[in-house]
Amino acid sequence: MNEALLQKRGLTFVIPAYNEERSIARTVEAAREAASDLIELDEIDAFEIVIVDDASTDRTAEVCADLAEHDPEVVVVHNETNRTLGGTLRHGFEHARGNWVLYTDADLPFDLWELRTAFRLMRTYDADVVAAFRLSRTGEGLRRLVYSHVYNTLVRLRFGLRVRDVNFAGKLMTREVLESITLRSEGSFIDAELLIRAERAGFRIVQFGVDYFPRTRGTSTLSSWGVIRTLLSELRRIGPDLDRGTP
């Protein structure tokens, strides 16, 4: 992998993975296809796929090792203990070498061909972050729908962040954004913290809607009480630090 090419016009996919043995190979293939398309369109010149195994208890680590062995664009890093979403993403961002970084989930919540639109929006509107939101959320179930609505409203009222779908795993950003902010979240508050810190640092955020594909493999834990407690705890702990930024 040409690191200089990555740093100049390369894209890094950062994909957190916990017990994703059944889906991770499919996700890597989808990322490879989307990246190859972007190369043909002259949006990027190179890409890498950084998978962060969050101390999975199934065969995820073995599957990822096999993928990396046969694909030079695949980079696998491991958490020694389960760090949940925030810690896992931060670990992945530390290993990202591309000029652009995309964070998404291993269950492919949206079609990665939408990156065509994301890059066009970034270029046309001089954006630093392009955040996708779900055009329809009916596939989530009533409980997650209610939780998400309450949480998005809370973040908007508390921090003035006008983003429709804060925790959706579809964010494309420039490397400069990650180098200019310091993230502290270990849990699911990482999405809000990233966007709030980016906005307060003067970066431009653009949003666009995508079709949402609910998880069909593995198990989502985002609506569990443990995840929600951690999220609210981090909101209280990190919130005062975010308030000191300039809206």
Secondary structure, 3 states (H helix, E strand, C coil): CCHHHHHHHEEEEEEEECCCCCCHHHHHHHHHHHHHHHHHCCCCCEEEEEEEECCCCCCHHHHHHHHHHHCCCEEEEECCCCCHHHHHHHHHHHHCCCCEEEEECCCCCCCHHHHHHHHHHHHHCCCCEEEEEECCCHHHCHHHHHHHHHHHHHHHHHHCCCCCCCCCCEEEEEHHHHHHCCCCCCCCCHHHHHHHHHHHCCCCEEEEEECCCCCCCCCCCCCCHHHHHHHHHHHHHHHHHHHCCCC
